[in-house]
Amino acid sequence: MRAAKFASSKLHGVKLQRTFATGSSPLLPSDRSLAAERSDGLQQLQVESAEVQKFSQLAEDWWNPTGPFRPLHQLNPVRCKFIRAALCDQYRLNPAASRPLTDVTILDVGCGGGLLSESLARMGARVTGIDLSAASIDLARAHATMDPQIAKSVTYQAISTDGLAQQGRSFDVVIASEVIEHVDHPPAFCRSLADLTASSGTVILSTINRTVRAYALAIVAAERVLGILPRDTHDWSKFITPGQPPSRFRQGGTPYASGMSLDVASGRWGLSEDLAVNYIACFRAAARHAQASQPS
């Protein structure tokens, strides 16, 4: 795969980059390979059982801002800023409104304890949060009851993307934030996200780039030296570059992307043009009729 190209754009005060891949991506499976996985009975859309167990053991700490999920608490305002700007642009919504995402249906995949789900609900969205960890879902449901408005706007299920797709569900927006780097089969997982997205809907992914700097900062520094994250939280081989959008997303149009960078001096995260470590990207999923016309 040749290098991705980038061009700057600014949406509602948020500087984003338009990114597209030139060349084929190793993330994109053929329909034949996916069919083979299904015929073998593999749960290709599932997160590793060890990953689920790991997060289940930490479930009680989801809403502890100084606990093991501290980095997600710090990242949450930044990813919400991106999501708000990108969706207001996609759907021509008023970014100055207090609840700009009113009546937009959003699926939060790998929702954990509900950090992002609750933030999206406060923006007016109708949110469904799913996670394979039943312990995390129980915690998310309990926390939502603390705010009646949130409780009315968010529902949670302990279910996989594959299981939800089999129910025939679809959403205006599907978000997988800090999830794809934990799954066994990223291509099949991305396909399941597309299956859950309404025609011409939006998919948002945030993850860690597969670069030497990402390995040095996200694994060596954060896990092994500073102890900001538990050891073995990440596997560098599962990191994904922003130039590898799944084909169904690419067909929908050029995506937006932004880096999420830590200002060491202030200790605060912000959006940036640096995609070398953490980044977030927004894709417009292809229309259903375009997907159906793809050759098998």
N, C-alpha and C positions, 0 to 999 in steps of 0.2 A: 504494500500500500504506500503510495506516495504521500508526501506531507499535506496536511490540511491547510486550507487558505482561510484567512480571516479578514474581515473588514469591519470597521467600527460603526456603531449606530447608537443613537441616544433615545430612550423612551422615557418620557415623563421624568426627566432628571436623572435617570439611571443609564449609565453608559454600558452598552452591551456590545457584543461582537457577533457578526454573522459568520457562521462557520459551515463549511461543506467539505466533503471528502472527495478526493480525486483518485479514483481507483477502487478496486474491490476491497471489502473488509473481511477479515477472518471471523468477524462476529456473525456474519450473515450465513445461516445454514440453508441448504437447499431443502425444498419441500420433501424430497426423497429421504434426506437424512433425518428430518423430523419424524417422518412417518415410520422410519426404522426404529427410532427411539421409542415411539408410542407402541409399536408392535411388540417390542421387547418388554413392555410393561414398566419402563423406567419412569420415575417421577421427575421428569426433566425440569419441571418448573419449581421444584421445591428447594428451599434453602437446606444446606447440610444439617442433619440432625444435631451434630455437635454445635453448630451455630445457634440453633434454636434453644438447645439446652443452656448454652452460655448466657444468652440474653434472658432466659427464664429465671436463671439464678440471680440475675441482677435486677429483676423486675421491680422490686420494692424501692429501688434507687432512681427510678425514671424521673421523678419530680424533685430530686435533690440537686440543686444547682452547683453544689461543690463536690458531688459524688462522681462515679465513673462516667456519667453521661454529661459531665460539665462541658465538654467540647460541643455537644449538640445544643445545649442551652445557649452557648455563646454564638453558635452558627445560626440559630433559629431566626433572629431578627433580620439577618442578612439574606437568608434564602427567602424569607417572606417579602422582603423589599423587591427582590428579583421577580418572584411569582406575581406580586401585585402589578408591577409595571408591565410584565410580559402579557399577562392575561387581559389587562385593561387595553393594551394595544391590539391583541388578537380579536377581542370581542367588542371593541369600541366602547368601553366602559369609562366612567368618570373616575380617574385616579384620585381626585380630591374628595370624593364622597367618603363618608365615615364607614360605609359598608359597600364598597364598590363591587363585590362579587355576589351580591344578592341573587339568589335562585340559581347560581351556577352549581352544577353537581360535580363534586370532586371525589375521586378515589385516592386515598392515601395508603399506598402499598408499603407494608413493613412499618406500620404506624407506631409500634412500640407502645409506650405509655400515653401517647396522644399529644406530644409537644406541638407538632406541626398541625395536627388535626384541629386542635382547639384554636390555634391562631387563625387558621383558614375560616373556621366558623365565625370568629369575631369579625372577619371581613365580609360576612354575610353569606358565605357559601353553605350549601347543604353537603355535608361531608360523610363519607363512609370510610372508616379506617379498618384495615385488615392486617392481621399478623398471624404467623404460625405459632407464636408463643401464647398459649392460653393464659399464662400467668400475667403477661404484659397486657393482654386484652382485659382481663379482670381489673387490673390496676387502672387502665384507661377509663373503663366504665365507671369505676368508683370515683375517680377524680372529676369526671364530667358532671357528676351529680352535685358537685359543690357550687355549680353555677347553672341555674335553671335554664338560662338562655342557651348555654352550650349544650346542655342535656337535650334540648329540643332540636338542635341543629346537627348533632353528630350521632352516628350509630357505629358500633364496633362488631366485628365478627372474627373469630379465630378460624381462618380459612385461607387457602392458597389462591393465587390468581387463577390457576387452572380450575379450581373448584367454583370460584365465583363466575368465571366465564361460562361454565356448564349450566349455571342458573339463568343464563341469557341476559345478564346485567350489562349495562353500558353507561358511560359517564362523559360529561362534557370535557373533563380534564382528568388525566391519570398522572399521579405523581409518585415517583419512587426515589426518595431522598436518602442518600447514604445506605442504599440497600443492594444495588447490583453487584458491588464488590464482595458480597457475602453469598452469592448464589452459585450453585453447581454448574448451571448451563445458561450463561448470559444470553445467547442467541434465542433460545426457546423462551426464556423469561421475557425478553423484549417483545417477542411475538405475542405473548400472552397480554402484555400491556396494550399492544395495538388492538387485540381482540376485544378488550374491555373499553376501548375508546370509541365514542360516538363518531359517526361519519364526519370527517373534517374537524374532529376535535383536537385536543392538545395533549401532548405528553411532555412531562418535565422530569428530567433526571439530574440528580446531583451525586457526584462521586469523586474519586481521586484519580488523577492522571497517572498513566504508567510511564513515569520518568525516573531518572536517577535521583533527581531532587526530591520527588515525592517519596521514594524509598528512604532517603536520608532523613527527611523531616517527619513523615507520617509513621514510619516503623522504627527506625533506629533512634531518633530523638524522642518522639512522643511515647513510644512503648518501652524501649529498652534503657534509655538514659534518664529522661525526666519523669517517667511513670505517669504521664497525663492520661494515657489509655492503658487498660490491662494488656499484658503481653499476649501476642497472637490474636489481637483484635482483627488485624488485616493480613492478607496474603498478597504480596506485590504482583504475583502472576495473575491475579484476578482484576487488577486495576485496568481501566479502559480509557483510551484516549478520546478526546472530544471530536476527533475526525472520524469516528466509527459509528455514525448513527445507523440504526437498523433501516433496511430498505423501505419498509412501509412508512417510516417517519420521513425519510429523505424525499419520497414522492410527493409529500404534502407541501413542500416548499423549504426554503433556506431557513435553518434554525437560528435562534439567538443563543449566545453563550456568554458567560461572564466568569471570571475567576473569583474565588472567595479567599481573601488573603488576610493574614494576621499581622497587625501593626505591633511589632515587638515592644516599641516604646510605650504605647498606650495599653497594650493587652487586648485591643478590640479588633474584631473582624470587620471587614468591609468588602464591597464589590470592587473588582479591579480588572485590568486588562491582562493580568498574569494568570494563564490557565495551566501553569506547570505543575501545580499540586492539587488543590481543591478547585472544582469548577461546577457550575450549574448550567444546564442547557434546556431550551424550550423548542420542541418540534411540533409542527402541525402535521397530524396524522393524515394519511391519504384518504380520499373519499372511498366509501365501501365499494362502489362500482369499479373504481380503479384497482382496488385490491383483488376483486373477484376476477379481473381480466388478466392478472399475472399468469404467465405460463408456469406449469408445474414441472 
